[in-house]
Amino acid sequence: MASRSADIVACPDCDLVQRIPPLPPRGSARCPRCGRPLGADKPGSLDRTLALAVAALILLFLANVEPLMGLSAAGRETSTTILGGARTMWLQGEKVAAVLVALAVVVAPALEICFLLAILLAARRPPAPRWVGTLLRWTEISGVWSMLEVMLLGILVALVKIASLATVEPGIGFFAVGALVFLLAAISATFDPGEVWARVRWANGDGPWPPEGSGRTEAQR
């Protein structure tokens, strides 16, 4: 990772302008006024995040094609998937709820993971293309709309409430969603956007942004 000895940044929370000193391996820097994290040294961040993102993409596929759960009551059995549940809500007239479920549980997580994979693959050989910076911002926006953990909590509440009325069998999709929630959290903890920003090409196409060795971070972008 590039040295951060020349870093001069403004804190995103309190706007204090300060210089980030050279960071030791796995070290971090915080704003002395408000404590906001401003930088961190994460060796191997891009490789670890890439591996986690590939695993997350596989789990996202399983979560959407495999049944979430199976219900058995009075001799009748049924099962559903995430998209199947959204489709059922649409057909029953709950169109707003169906769109929100599809957006927050399927579309937003898929965009977040796909954007991240594109960023990581493009940044492996610096200088990275200019569109990587745009995707970094889009990844943050899609992450805000991703609410897999909310859906998982809702499923657990529903399982508790209907356990006395029917036999419930969690499906592969349920376990895939649970694992995906933990993987997305691990990606958030592992990914270092500053390392990607340091590899993005100048707007005029001359080399990476910023020049190699300057070590500027996303806060300066």
Contacts in CASP RR format, 6 or more apart in sequence:
PFRMAT RR
TARGET T0000
AUTHOR 0000-0000-0000
METHOD contacts of the structure
MODEL  1
MASRSADIVACPDCDLVQRIPPLPPRGSARCPRCGRPLGADKPGSLDRTL
ALAVAALILLFLANVEPLMGLSAAGRETSTTILGGARTMWLQGEKVAAVL
VALAVVVAPALEICFLLAILLAARRPPAPRWVGTLLRWTEISGVWSMLEV
MLLGILVALVKIASLATVEPGIGFFAVGALVFLLAAISATFDPGEVWARV
RWANGDGPWPPEGSGRTEAQR
1 41 0 8 1.000
1 42 0 8 1.000
1 43 0 8 1.000
1 45 0 8 1.000
1 192 0 8 1.000
1 195 0 8 1.000
1 198 0 8 1.000
1 215 0 8 1.000
2 195 0 8 1.000
2 198 0 8 1.000
2 212 0 8 1.000
2 213 0 8 1.000
2 214 0 8 1.000
2 215 0 8 1.000
3 22 0 8 1.000
3 213 0 8 1.000
3 215 0 8 1.000
4 20 0 8 1.000
4 21 0 8 1.000
4 22 0 8 1.000
4 23 0 8 1.000
4 29 0 8 1.000
4 39 0 8 1.000
4 41 0 8 1.000
4 215 0 8 1.000
4 217 0 8 1.000
5 21 0 8 1.000
5 22 0 8 1.000
6 19 0 8 1.000
6 213 0 8 1.000
6 214 0 8 1.000
6 215 0 8 1.000
6 216 0 8 1.000
7 19 0 8 1.000
7 20 0 8 1.000
7 215 0 8 1.000
7 216 0 8 1.000
7 217 0 8 1.000
7 220 0 8 1.000
8 17 0 8 1.000
8 18 0 8 1.000
8 19 0 8 1.000
8 20 0 8 1.000
8 220 0 8 1.000
9 17 0 8 1.000
9 18 0 8 1.000
9 19 0 8 1.000
9 20 0 8 1.000
9 38 0 8 1.000
9 216 0 8 1.000
9 217 0 8 1.000
9 219 0 8 1.000
9 220 0 8 1.000
10 16 0 8 1.000
10 17 0 8 1.000
10 18 0 8 1.000
10 219 0 8 1.000
11 17 0 8 1.000
11 18 0 8 1.000
11 31 0 8 1.000
11 33 0 8 1.000
11 34 0 8 1.000
11 36 0 8 1.000
11 38 0 8 1.000
11 219 0 8 1.000
12 36 0 8 1.000
12 219 0 8 1.000
13 31 0 8 1.000
13 34 0 8 1.000
13 35 0 8 1.000
13 36 0 8 1.000
14 31 0 8 1.000
14 33 0 8 1.000
14 34 0 8 1.000
14 36 0 8 1.000
16 31 0 8 1.000
16 32 0 8 1.000
16 33 0 8 1.000
16 34 0 8 1.000
18 31 0 8 1.000
18 32 0 8 1.000
18 38 0 8 1.000
20 29 0 8 1.000
20 38 0 8 1.000
20 39 0 8 1.000
20 217 0 8 1.000
21 29 0 8 1.000
23 29 0 8 1.000
23 39 0 8 1.000
23 40 0 8 1.000
23 41 0 8 1.000
24 41 0 8 1.000
25 41 0 8 1.000
25 43 0 8 1.000
26 40 0 8 1.000
26 41 0 8 1.000
26 42 0 8 1.000
26 43 0 8 1.000
27 40 0 8 1.000
27 41 0 8 1.000
28 37 0 8 1.000
28 39 0 8 1.000
28 40 0 8 1.000
28 41 0 8 1.000
29 37 0 8 1.000
29 38 0 8 1.000
29 39 0 8 1.000
29 40 0 8 1.000
30 36 0 8 1.000
30 37 0 8 1.000
30 38 0 8 1.000
31 38 0 8 1.000
38 217 0 8 1.000
38 219 0 8 1.000
39 194 0 8 1.000
39 217 0 8 1.000
40 192 0 8 1.000
42 190 0 8 1.000
42 192 0 8 1.000
42 195 0 8 1.000
45 190 0 8 1.000
45 191 0 8 1.000
45 192 0 8 1.000
45 195 0 8 1.000
46 120 0 8 1.000
46 123 0 8 1.000
46 124 0 8 1.000
46 192 0 8 1.000
46 195 0 8 1.000
46 196 0 8 1.000
48 190 0 8 1.000
49 116 0 8 1.000
49 120 0 8 1.000
49 187 0 8 1.000
49 190 0 8 1.000
49 191 0 8 1.000
49 192 0 8 1.000
50 117 0 8 1.000
50 120 0 8 1.000
50 121 0 8 1.000
52 183 0 8 1.000
52 186 0 8 1.000
52 187 0 8 1.000
52 190 0 8 1.000
53 113 0 8 1.000
53 116 0 8 1.000
53 117 0 8 1.000
53 120 0 8 1.000
53 187 0 8 1.000
54 117 0 8 1.000
55 183 0 8 1.000
56 113 0 8 1.000
56 180 0 8 1.000
56 183 0 8 1.000
56 184 0 8 1.000
56 187 0 8 1.000
57 113 0 8 1.000
57 114 0 8 1.000
57 117 0 8 1.000
59 176 0 8 1.000
59 177 0 8 1.000
59 179 0 8 1.000
59 180 0 8 1.000
59 183 0 8 1.000
60 109 0 8 1.000
60 110 0 8 1.000
60 113 0 8 1.000
60 176 0 8 1.000
60 180 0 8 1.000
62 172 0 8 1.000
62 173 0 8 1.000
62 176 0 8 1.000
63 82 0 8 1.000
63 173 0 8 1.000
63 176 0 8 1.000
63 177 0 8 1.000
63 180 0 8 1.000
64 81 0 8 1.000
64 82 0 8 1.000
64 83 0 8 1.000
64 106 0 8 1.000
65 81 0 8 1.000
66 81 0 8 1.000
66 171 0 8 1.000
66 172 0 8 1.000
66 173 0 8 1.000
66 176 0 8 1.000
67 79 0 8 1.000
67 80 0 8 1.000
67 81 0 8 1.000
67 171 0 8 1.000
67 172 0 8 1.000
67 173 0 8 1.000
68 79 0 8 1.000
68 80 0 8 1.000
68 81 0 8 1.000
68 82 0 8 1.000
68 155 0 8 1.000
68 170 0 8 1.000
68 171 0 8 1.000
68 173 0 8 1.000
68 174 0 8 1.000
68 177 0 8 1.000
69 79 0 8 1.000
69 80 0 8 1.000
69 155 0 8 1.000
69 159 0 8 1.000
69 168 0 8 1.000
69 169 0 8 1.000
69 170 0 8 1.000
69 171 0 8 1.000
69 174 0 8 1.000
70 77 0 8 1.000
70 78 0 8 1.000
70 79 0 8 1.000
70 80 0 8 1.000
70 168 0 8 1.000
70 169 0 8 1.000
70 170 0 8 1.000
70 171 0 8 1.000
71 77 0 8 1.000
71 78 0 8 1.000
71 79 0 8 1.000
71 162 0 8 1.000
71 166 0 8 1.000
71 167 0 8 1.000
71 168 0 8 1.000
71 169 0 8 1.000
72 166 0 8 1.000
72 167 0 8 1.000
72 169 0 8 1.000
73 165 0 8 1.000
73 166 0 8 1.000
73 167 0 8 1.000
79 171 0 8 1.000
80 88 0 8 1.000
81 173 0 8 1.000
82 101 0 8 1.000
82 105 0 8 1.000
82 106 0 8 1.000
82 151 0 8 1.000
82 173 0 8 1.000
82 177 0 8 1.000
83 102 0 8 1.000
83 106 0 8 1.000
85 98 0 8 1.000
85 101 0 8 1.000
86 98 0 8 1.000
86 99 0 8 1.000
86 101 0 8 1.000
86 102 0 8 1.000
86 105 0 8 1.000
86 106 0 8 1.000
87 98 0 8 1.000
89 95 0 8 1.000
89 97 0 8 1.000
89 98 0 8 1.000
89 101 0 8 1.000
90 98 0 8 1.000
90 99 0 8 1.000
101 151 0 8 1.000
103 145 0 8 1.000
104 145 0 8 1.000
104 146 0 8 1.000
104 147 0 8 1.000
104 150 0 8 1.000
104 151 0 8 1.000
105 147 0 8 1.000
105 148 0 8 1.000
105 151 0 8 1.000
107 145 0 8 1.000
108 142 0 8 1.000
108 143 0 8 1.000
108 145 0 8 1.000
108 146 0 8 1.000
108 147 0 8 1.000
109 142 0 8 1.000
109 143 0 8 1.000
109 146 0 8 1.000
109 148 0 8 1.000
109 180 0 8 1.000
109 184 0 8 1.000
111 138 0 8 1.000
111 142 0 8 1.000
112 139 0 8 1.000
112 142 0 8 1.000
112 143 0 8 1.000
112 146 0 8 1.000
112 184 0 8 1.000
115 135 0 8 1.000
115 138 0 8 1.000
115 139 0 8 1.000
115 142 0 8 1.000
116 139 0 8 1.000
116 187 0 8 1.000
116 191 0 8 1.000
118 132 0 8 1.000
118 135 0 8 1.000
119 128 0 8 1.000
119 132 0 8 1.000
119 133 0 8 1.000
119 135 0 8 1.000
119 136 0 8 1.000
119 139 0 8 1.000
119 196 0 8 1.000
120 196 0 8 1.000
122 128 0 8 1.000
122 129 0 8 1.000
122 131 0 8 1.000
122 132 0 8 1.000
123 132 0 8 1.000
123 195 0 8 1.000
123 196 0 8 1.000
123 199 0 8 1.000
123 200 0 8 1.000
126 198 0 8 1.000
126 199 0 8 1.000
126 208 0 8 1.000
126 212 0 8 1.000
127 199 0 8 1.000
127 200 0 8 1.000
127 201 0 8 1.000
127 202 0 8 1.000
127 205 0 8 1.000
127 207 0 8 1.000
127 208 0 8 1.000
127 209 0 8 1.000
128 196 0 8 1.000
128 199 0 8 1.000
128 200 0 8 1.000
128 201 0 8 1.000
128 208 0 8 1.000
129 200 0 8 1.000
129 201 0 8 1.000
130 200 0 8 1.000
130 201 0 8 1.000
130 203 0 8 1.000
130 205 0 8 1.000
132 196 0 8 1.000
132 199 0 8 1.000
132 200 0 8 1.000
133 196 0 8 1.000
133 197 0 8 1.000
133 200 0 8 1.000
133 221 0 8 1.000
136 193 0 8 1.000
136 196 0 8 1.000
136 197 0 8 1.000
136 218 0 8 1.000
146 184 0 8 1.000
148 177 0 8 1.000
148 178 0 8 1.000
148 180 0 8 1.000
148 181 0 8 1.000
148 184 0 8 1.000
149 181 0 8 1.000
151 177 0 8 1.000
152 177 0 8 1.000
152 178 0 8 1.000
152 181 0 8 1.000
155 174 0 8 1.000
155 177 0 8 1.000
159 168 0 8 1.000
159 170 0 8 1.000
162 168 0 8 1.000
193 217 0 8 1.000
193 218 0 8 1.000
194 217 0 8 1.000
194 218 0 8 1.000
197 209 0 8 1.000
197 216 0 8 1.000
197 217 0 8 1.000
197 218 0 8 1.000
197 221 0 8 1.000
198 208 0 8 1.000
198 209 0 8 1.000
198 210 0 8 1.000
198 212 0 8 1.000
198 214 0 8 1.000
198 215 0 8 1.000
198 216 0 8 1.000
198 217 0 8 1.000
199 208 0 8 1.000
200 208 0 8 1.000
200 209 0 8 1.000
201 207 0 8 1.000
201 208 0 8 1.000
201 209 0 8 1.000
202 208 0 8 1.000
202 209 0 8 1.000
203 209 0 8 1.000
210 216 0 8 1.000
210 220 0 8 1.000
END
